[in-house]
Amino acid sequence: MASYTVTISTGSQWFAGTDDYIYITLVGSERCSERTLLDKPLYDDFERGAVDSYQVLVRESLGTIVLVKLEKRKYWMNDDWYCRNITVKTPSGDYVEFPCFRWLVNDKEVVLRDGKACLPQDDKISLLKQHRQKELEMRRTTYRWKEWQPGFPMSIDANSHKDLPHDIRFDSEKAVDFVLNYSKAIENLFVNQFMHMFQTSWDDFADFEKIFWRIKNTISEYVMQHWKEDFMFGYQFLNGCNPVLIKKCTKLPDKFPVTHEMVSVCLERKLTLEQEVEAGNIYIVDYEVLDGISPNDTDPCTAQFLTAPMCLLYKNTEKKVLPIAIQLSQTPGEDNPIFLPTDKDYDWLLAKIWVRSADFQHHQTITHLLRTHLMTEVFAVAMFRELPAVHPVYKLLIPHIRFTIAINTKAREQLICKCGLFDKANVLGGGGHIQLVRKAMESLTFRSLTFPDIIKSRGMEKQEELPTYFYRDDGNRVWEATKIFVSDVVHIYYSTDEAVQADEEIQAFVKEVRSCGMQDSESCEFPKSVKSREELTDYLTVIVFTASAQHAAVNFGQYDWCSWIPNAPSTMRRPPPQQKGLADAKMIIDSLPDRGRSCWHLGAVWALSQYQENELYLGMYPDEHFVEKPVKAAMERFRKQLTEITKSIKRRNQTKNLPYYNMSPDRIPNSVAI
């Protein structure tokens, strides 16, 4: 008799253990073992977090162990089980790892192959080729595409979180229940006392502090103290929640007829405005994409308003970026004046508030929802449909799509759906956010997801010109570290460019993203194939960076920058001014969100800025999908690079009144999970 020692690790998450019967069959290159019940008398097997070992006896050697078959059968009632991995010790003393990291539900069985990653063209054994194909066939049945709204990127075919495959659900659904979390936020922040006065205005700016006093946060308090200042206004285009729009102005647009005489008092170099443009000292932010989007009309008692403003900014001799002109809509005219810093204080302040409100809408719907959440889901669904678990790219990407499909499904179920939480506080509720995503899809290209390229396309790449653009600087370092790691993994498994071209599964994955996820839109310019290791590296770096660093940069600062409501109004209740000289404190207060919407807004930005329990940060890979030493060495190099970046950012932040840490690797979760 030959004895194989089978060691099984059960997950540590809630309800991972099981009381059901677990059977195993070892499949060797020469023969299979008998179906064996794994059971220890008088012992609770497969408890949460347990590691259990068993002996499987066979009459003859099985040869090389190539597959392991696990079966779960009901004991009393179905009891789901999460298996992390299996290790088989052969009679000769060799160890073979079989990663699992999945749930067995009902009377389910799974067939696992050993953890060594393998390209499809390198599989020579017929049994393994069949296993590979059967896994993909099952996945394509389980992970189906659905168009949630016309014109959106495609998403998972599931109406609710409970409809999702168990493997991609949250461990605890309560942890990501938006309604529950918003309610907790409102209660914890003591703002529920104002909810009964939902549609009443605040009395003055100081009144907003009544829902702000519980916040213990250096940046948000600094914002509250300095939000009226032009420096703070300009700084947010570089390092706030939405640092992706500012670009160098190379020519003053006809639709924004700012003259030298209007802004000459703001220019410090004794140059004309045109000369400042030529010198590279003028920047512009244009919210043209908001033009024509319908404001929220779900509340017949409260009118809400949206504009598509433009803002001209000037880099002064201290290299600070300051606003010098604001126009609140896209068409110039007498009823659309250009507001200037030399105008009356309230006129200028109200114009800046309108820009901040537009920026909040762009951030929430385009920068955050579309370009991180929805795009990562496209990559995730395509990955499940086209890459088996043995593929090295599956192993590389799986940590970076963790819980993304689940959080997006929750959002569609509770947050951005009709009558969802989005409607309660946001001017884009009631369908405006749907219109805006459709419109923004027209300019969403693959290149626009490539961090260095999009920075360069906005003329923002030179550090010496804007040394305080920390989003750019930190992002470039994280991008480069990520690309080096991805390149290391790619080169471990692909010895030549021809190997990339011969990989039918990776080509199918890239094609699936474009043809299904992006519905084969020509405007998106997503690749139809990848022809080299360099192209594959760039492609995968976009996915990992978008899901981790880019999402972190635009998500976790929401509490910092948006909790002081006058700095980021979720809606405006009076139309934009059509002439100067009319604004006063009352007009501004009456324009800002009322008490109820302010409370919902504050609860939202608090809830959305919270890290998950047991968060996994960039470079942390506790689930060992890879077993090869060269990949583990690459992971260790990646972690060391990230640690150095983190230390450098901490040193810089020690000297800053406004520290920037949203791109610090120790604050970048691996995936979009909130």
N, C-alpha and C positions, 0 to 999 in steps of 0.2 A: 504493500500500500504506500502511495505517495501522499504527502500532506502539504497543502497550501494554506498559509496563514492569511486570512482576509481581515483587514482592519478598516472599519467604517467610521467616519466622522459625521456626526449629526450637527446641524446648524445651531447657533446660539440665539437666534431671534425667537420672538414669542411664538409659541405653538409649533415649534420646529420638530419636537419629538412626536413619537407615535406609539400606540399600543397594538397596531395592526401586525399581521404576520408579514415578515420580510423573507423572501427567497432569493437565492443567488445561483447563477449558473456561470461557470468559467468556460469561455470558448477559446480553445487553443488552436494552433496551426495544424495539429494532428487529430485531435478529438475534443469533445466537450465533457465537462463534469456532469454528474447528475444534478438535477434541481435540488438544492439543499436549503432547508429551513434554518435560518439563523436565530437560534434561541438558546438562552442559558437558563436552565431551571432555577427557580427561586431568585431570579435576578431581573430587574427592570431594564430591558434592552432599549436602545435607541431613545434615551432620554435627551432632552434639550441640552446641547453642548457636550454630549458624551462622545467618547471614543471607545468603540467596542471591537474586540478581536475574536475571531472564530477560526476553527479548523475545518477545511474542506478536504475530505479524503477521496482519493481516486485510486483505481486499481493500476492504471498505467499513466505514464507521463503524458501530459496534454500537449507537449511541445511549447512553442512560444505562445504566451497568453496575448491574444489580440483583442478580445472583447470581453466585457462583463455584462451579464444580463441581470437586472434587478427587477423583482416583482413585489408589489404590495397587495395583500389580500385582506379583506375586511375581517376583523376579529369580532366586534360587537356592532359597531357602527363605523362608517368611514372616518378615518383619522389621518389627515394629511401629514406628510413627513417631508422634511427638507434634508436632503443628503448633500453634504459638502464634497466629500471625495472618498475614494476607496484606494487602499494600498494592498497589493497582493505580493506576498513573499513566496517565491517558488521553492521547491525542494532543494535547489542548488544554492539558495541563499540570495538570489537576486530580488530586487524590489521593482515592481511596476506600478506607476501611479495612474489612476483613472479619475481625473477631475469630473465632478458632477455638477454641483452648484445649481440644483434645481429641485422643484417640488414634485413629489409623487402623490397624486390625488386620486381618490376613488380606487378602483382596482386597476391601477396603472402599472405599466412596466416601462423601463428604459433600458436601452442598450448603449453601453459606453465603450469607447475605445481609449487606448492609453493616451496619456497627456502630451506625447510628443507631437508638436505641430507638423502638419504635412500639407503640401500643395497638392491639388488634384492630379496633376500630371506625374507626381511622384508616387502615387498609390498604385502598386503593382498587383496586390492580392485582390482577387475578384470579390471575396467576402467583404473587404473593407470598402471597395468601390460601391457595392450595393448598399452598405450601411450609410455611406455618405449621401447617396441619392435618396434613400428612404427618409433620412432625417430632413432633407430639404423639402421633400414632398409633404411631409407632415407639417413643417413650419409654414409652408405656403398656404396650407389649409387653415392653420391657426392664426397667422398674422396676415390679415387681409387689408387692402387699401380701402379708404372711403373718403369722399370729398365732403367735408363737414359743411363748407360754404363754397358756392361757386367762386372761382378765382383764387382760392386759398391753396397753399401747398397741401398735398394729400396727407391724410393722417390714418391712424389705426381705425379699423372698423369695430367700434365699441361705443355704446351709448352711455355707459357708466363704468365706474371703477370696478365694480363687481363683475362686469362682463369681460374683463381682461384675463388673459392667461395668468394663472397663479404665479408663474415665474417672474412676471414683471410688475406685480402689484406691490404697493407699499406693505411693509411688515405690519404696520398699524394704520388702518384707514383713518382713524381719528386724528392722527398726527398731521394729516394734510386736508382735513375737512375745512374748507374756506369759511363756511358759515360759522362753524364752531370757533375757529381761530380768530376771526374778526370779532366775534362776540367776546371772547376772552380778552382780546386786545383792548376793546372798548372798556371792559370792566377793569382790567388791570391799570389802564391809564386814567381811570376815574372820569371818563368823558360821558358815561351813560346818563349822568345827571342833566346833560343838555339835550338829550335825544327827544324829550317831550316837546321841546321848542324847535322842532325840526326845521321849519321854514322861516324862522325869525333871524334877522341880521344881528351880527355882533354890534357892540356900541362903539368901539374904537380899536386901534391896533393893540393896545395893552390888554384888551379883552381876550385876544387869542391866547394869551399866556395862561388863561384859566384851564385850557386843555393841553398846555405845554409843560406845566411846572413839574410833572412827574418824570420828565425825561432827564436822564443823567448821561449826557453825551457831549463830549467836548466840541465836536464839529457842529452839531445841531444848535448848541448854545451860541457858538461863534456866529453861525448863520443868523440866528435871531437878533444878535447884537449889531450885525453889520450888513444885513440884507439890503438896506437902502443905498449902500455905497456903490459907486460905479465899479470900483475894483472887484468887489464881491460878485457883481453881475457878470463882469467879463471873465473872471477866474473860473466860473462854473462851466463855461464853454470848453475849458481845457481839462478840468479835473472833477467836474460834477457828475451827475448821473448820466448825462447824455453828451459825452465828450467826442461825438462822432460827426458833428455837422459843420463846425467851424472850418473855413477854408480860406486860403489866401485869395484876395481879390486882385485879379489881373486886369480887370476892366470894369468900370462902373456900369451896371446894367441900365438900360434906358428906362425900365419900369421903376427905377429907384433913383430919381433925378436929384441927387445930392450935389450941391455946388460947393466950391471952395469958400465962398462968402459965408455959407451956413456954418461951417465947421472950423474956420481958420483959427478961432480962439482956442481950439482944442489941440492944434498941431504945434509941436514943440521944436521942430527942426528948421523953422523958417523956410519950409518948402510949400509949394502949392499942393492941393489935394491930389492932383494928377501926378505930381512928382513923388508924393508919398506912396501912391499906388505903384509906380515904376520902381521905387526903392524897396518894395516888398513889406511895407509897414501897415498896410490896410488889409483887414480881414472882413469876411462877410458870412452871415448866417441867414439862410433863406428857407422859410417854411412853406414854399410853394405847394408842396404835396398836400397841405391841409386845405388848399383853396377848393371850394365847392363841396366840402364834406358837411353833411347835415348834423347840426347840433342835437343834443338830447331833447326829445319832446315827450318823454314818457310821463312827465308830471305836468298836468294842465294848469297847475297853480303857479308854476315857476318857469319863466322863460330862461333859456340858457343860450350862450353865445360863444362862437368860435371864430378866430381870425387866422389869416395866413401872413404873418408879419415878415419883415426883413429888417435886419440889424447890421449896421456898419460899425466896425470896431477898429481901434487905432492902437498900435504898439508904440508906447511912448519911449522916452529915452532911458527909462528904468526897465524896459522890456515887460511892462505890465500891459495887459490888453484891456482897453476901456471902450465903452460904447460912445459913439459920437453922433449917431443918427438912427432913428427908428421910424419905419413906415408900417402901419398896422394892416394893410391889405396890399394886394398885388397890383392894383391899377392906380396910378398916380392921378391926382386931381384935387380940386379945392376942398372936397369933402373927405380927403385922405391926406392930411398934412404930414409933413416930416417933422417928427419931434426931436428936439435937440437938448443937450445938457444946459444950454443957456435959457431954456424956457422956464416958466414958473415951476417951482419944486414939485407940486402935485401933478402938473401935466407930465413932466418927465418921469416921475415915479409911476404914474398910471400906465404910461407907455411901456415901461420896463416890466410891469406886472403882466401886461398882455403878452409880452414875449415869453416870460417865464411860464405862463399858462400854456402857450403853444408848445414850448419845449417839453413840458410835462406830457402833453398828449402824444407828441412824436416819440418820446422816450418809451412810454408805456406800450404803445401799440406797434411801433415799427422796430425800434432799437431792441426792446426787450422781448415782446411777444413773438413777433415775426422772425427776427433775425437770430434769435438764440433758441427759444422754445420750439417753435414750429419747424425750423430748419433742422435742429438736432433730431426731432422725431422722424423727419424724412429719412435721414441717414440710418436711424435705428431700425425702422420697419424694413428698409431695404436690406440691412445687414442680416436681420433674422430670416428673411426670405431667400437670400442668395449665398450666405456663407455658413457652412456647417461649423460645429464647435471645434473641430480639429484644425480649421484654417487659421494660420497665424494672425491674419487681419481681424478675424472674429475675436481671438484672444486679446488682441491689442485694444480693440474698440469696446468690448463689453463693459469694462469699468466706467467708460465715459458716456454710456447711455443709461446708466443705472437710474431707475425710477422716472426717467424723462417721459416715457409714454404715459405712465401713471399720473404724473402731475399735470400733464396736458389734458388728459381725459377728465381729471377732476376740474380743471379750469373750464372746459367745455360744458361740464355738467352743472357747475355752480357759479362760475365767475363771469364768463363772457357770453353766456347763453341769454336768450330772451328772458327778461325779468330777473336776470342774475344780479350778483352783487355789483357788477360794473355799472349797471344802470342807476344805482343809488346815489353815486357821488360824482360821476364823470360826465363831462360834456359830450364825450363820444359814446356814451351809453345810448341804448335805443337803436343801435344799428350803425352809428357813425364809425365805430371801430371796424365793422365789417367792410364798409366802403373804403376806409383808409388802408386796410391790409391789401385789398384788391389793387388799389392804386399803387401802393408801395411795391407790389410784386413786379410791376413793370420795370423797375430799376434795380431789382435784386438779381445781381449776376454772381457767378462763382468768384470772379475777381474781387467783388466787393466784400467777400468773406475772407479774403486773404489779407491779413493784418498789415504787413509792410506795404502792400500794393495800394490799399485804400488810403493809408496815411500819405503816401507819395502822391496819389491822385488829387488830394486836397492841398498839395503844396506845403505840407506840414512836417516834412521829414527832417529838416535841419535843426539839430538841437541848439546850435549857437544862436539861432534866430529867436527861439522861444524856449529858454532853458527851464521854464517851470511847467512844461507840458509833460507831467509825470505819467499820465495815461499812455502816452506814446513811448516814453523811455522805458518804463517798466514792462509795457506790453511787448516791445521789441525784444527785450531780454528773455521774457518767458516764451515768446514765439520761437526764438532761436534755440533755446534749451529743448523745447518740445520737438522742434524739427530735427535736432541732432539725435534725440532718443528715437524718434520714429524712423529716421534714416538708418540707425543702427539695427533696428528690428528688421526693416525691409532688406537690408544687405545680408543679414544672417540667413534668410530663407530664399532670397532671389539672388542667384550668383551672377546673372546677366540680365540685360534688358529683355532679351528674348524670352526669358523665363516669366517675366511679367506678361508679355504678350500671349504666352501659351497658357496662362492661368485662366481657364474658362469661367471660374467662379468669381474672381475679382473683376473680370470684364463684365460679367452679368450684374454684379453689384453696382458698378459705376453706371451701367446702362439703366438699371432699375431706378436709381436716384433720379436720373434725368427723365426717362420716358414715363415713369409712373409717379414718383414723388413730385416732380416739377411739371408733370403732364406734357412733357416734350416741348415745352415752350422755347422757341428760338431765342427770345429776348433774354432768357436766363443765362445763356452761353455756358451752361454746365457741360463738361466733357462727356462724350459718348463712349470713350474708352481711354485707357492709359497705356502708353507705349514704352515707358522706361521706368527704371527705379526712381529717378528724380521726379518724374510726374506723379508716380504713386506716393512718394514721400510728401510732396506738396499737397496732394489730395487728402491724405490721411491727417496731415498736420492741421489743415483747415477744420476737419471734423473734431479732433481732440481739442484744439484751441477754442473753437466756437462753444463747445459744450462745457468747457472748464473756465479758462481765463476770461473770455469775452463775456460770458454770462455773469461771472463774478463781478466784473468791472461795472456792469450796468444794473446789477440787481441789489447788491448788499449795501450800497450807499444810499438807498432810497430813504431810509430812516434819517440819515445824516442831513440830506439836502432837501427833503420834501416834507418833513414833519412840521417845520415852521410854515404854516399854510400860505401866508402872503408871498412867500418865496416860490411856491409851486402850486398855484391854485388848480384844483381839479376841474373847476368850472368857473364861468363868469356869468353874473346874473343881470348885467346891464350891457347894452351894445357898446362897441368901442367908440371913443370920442371922434367926432367928425370935424371938430375945430378946437383950437387952443383956447385956454383961458377959462374953461368951464369946470375943470377938475378941482375938487376940494376933498377933505378927509371923508365927508359923508358919502360922496359919489364913489370913492374907492371902497369904503366899507360895504356899501350897497352892491358893489360889483363883485366882491369876493364871495366865496361860498358861504351859505348860511350855516347856522349852528349844527344842524343835523348832518349836512353833507361834509362839513369840516370834521365831524366825529368819525364818520365812515372813512373819510380820506386818511385820517391819522391812524385808525385801526388797520387800514389796508397797508400803508407803508411800513407800519410796525411788523405786521404779520409776514409780509413778503421779504423782509430783511433778516429774518431769523434763520440761523443755521439749523440743520437737522440734528437730532440726537445721533450720536455715533457717526458724525460726518466723516467722510473719507476725502482727504485733500490731495491735491495734485501730487503724483508720485507715490501715493499709498495704494498698494495692491495686495491686500490680505488674502483675497481669493486667488490662489495660485493656479491660474489657467495655464500659464507657461511652466514647464518643468525643466527646460534646457538651461544649463549654466550660462551660456553666452547671453541669453536674454536677461537672466537675473543680474548678470554683471552690468548690462546696459541700464537696467532699472536703478541699480545702485549709483551709477555715474549720473543718471538723471536726477536722483534725489540730492546728490552732492551739489550739482549745479543750482538746483532750486534753493537749497539751504544758503548758498552764497548770495543768491539774489535777495533772499529774505533778509539776511544780515545787512546787506548794502542798503536796502530800503529802510530798515530800522534806523541805521546810522543817519541817513538823510532826514528822516522824519523827526529826529530828536531836536533839530534846529528849526522846525517849522511850526508856526502858529496853526496852520492848516495842514496836518499830516495827510499824506495820500497813501493808502494801503490797500485799495481795492484790487490791485494787481500783484499784491504780495503773495507768493506761493503758499504761505502758511494760512492764507485766508481764501484760497481758491479751491472750492470743492471739485472733485473729479467730473461731476456731471450736473446737468440741469435737473434739480430735484426739489425746487421750491419756486 
